[in-house]
Amino acid sequence: MKAIVINEYGGKELLHEQEVSKPEITEDQVLVEVHATSINPIDWKLREGYLKEMLDFPFPIILGWDVAGKIVEVGTNVKNFGVGDEVFARPATTHNGTYAEYTTVDESRLAKKPENLSFEEAASIPLAGLTAWQCLLDETGVKEDSKVLIHAGAGGVGSLAIQIAKHFGAYVATTASEKNESYVKELGADQVINYRTQKFEEEIENFDIVVDTMGGEILERSFTVLKPGGKLVTIAGSPDQKLAEKYEVEANSYWLTENGKQLAQLGDLLEKGIVKPQVGHVFDFTAEQLQEAHGLSETHHAKGKIVIKMK
């Protein structure tokens, strides 16, 4: 089958097309014909070698950990899915990712694709959507009237986190550029802080929750907007526990857990139109287009999700 792979760590130019064997399923897996996948920062961070100690994969590595497609084969233990089902998933993080014509997915990580979504829209959801969902519900316990700061509201995780937080009744502030102010307001943001001209810590205070997607100094400055007992969760670094003690807050880094049941819950909100997919860019399934897509993701300024259309 056709796949886009890397055979060494380095720049985006190392992404190239290669014929590889079609993966074989276990008794608890399904084989999915990939119709669309999407780009996430983990893709290019692993490509560059930044994650090689944590994810020590053999080459060739097929990147990509979002999928939407059709099931073409099911394992003997699979109970709730069948051949022909249209599905989406955040598969396990292995060296056989989703930049390929076929990929395997464990049944526990799988959900039915919402009928009202295209494959491209569905592929934009799993990794970013589950990250937003788990950061807000599992890690910080968002509820009605929670005051939540979501950094980079126009990005892949942020654009879904705003919608999820609003669904659960929170007051949402977000950081964005001036050009994206109306966009994040349409998503439901109550307050937009222009990160180019304003310091967010001078605009808000006594917040319950911060969802950080940026890391670095933004992560450190975020402690100051929380009230005592508040919670900070970051997907882009390790929070300073001395600062957490100083400000009397709870601060954790988070790496999502693949979860088909939660994805199905999110799928229900998508099917009802409560949460809407945010596809900002679509590229074709070629090495050149994937290189361009990686380059866009690396700017940290992509609006919404970057999707790869396979068919």
PyMOL commands that set and color helices and strands:
alter all, ss='L'
color gray80, all
select helices_A, chain A and resi 12-14+41-48+107-109+119-123+126-139+156-167+178-187+200-203+216-225+241-247+260-271+287-298
alter helices_A, ss='H'
color red, helices_A
select strands_A, chain A and resi 2-6+16-19+29-39+61-62+67-74+86-89+102-106+110-112+147-150+171-176+191-194+207-212+226-234+250-253+279-284+305-309
alter strands_A, ss='S'
color yellow, strands_A
deselect
rebuild
show_as cartoon
